[in-house]
Amino acid sequence: MLGASAALALGFGGVMAPSAQAHGPASIWDYATYTQSDPQTGVTRAGGAVAMRGGASAAEPASSSSLHCYSAYVSGRASVVSCSGMRWRAYADCSDGRRYVTPTAMSGAHRAVVYCPRGTSALDGGAYGR
């Protein structure tokens, strides 16, 4: 015969009781996020990326010739791009049909990575601005 504490640990009927943390708070990886690094100072910032109106099918806003980007690629959940410009944002088009962008415009030279939410992948990405 099982003691009361053993019965509680196993749950009634000898089956393990569900964990109280099975439905805990969402991880940061459940959301679209970004990092931006300044190659001159080494300062890195991170935060939540924002879904852009119109989703991944939205036309990319026009960029001026003062925005110079290079080394852009997508891998898994990440869209990576290095750019230099006066006012620009990085974005990722994700498999959930949404385009996620950095919430604030960057100025100068930065390497930006926009991560799609967990369970999705980056299909395309880049930057726009001036």
Buried (B, 14 or more C-beta within 10 A) or exposed (E): EEEEEEEEEEEEEEEEEEEEEEEEEEEEEEBBBBBBBBEEEEEEBEEEBBBBEEBBEEEEEEBEEEBEBEEBEBEEBBBBBBBBBEBBBBBBBBBBEBBBBBEEBBEBBBBBBBBBBEEBBBBBBBBBBE
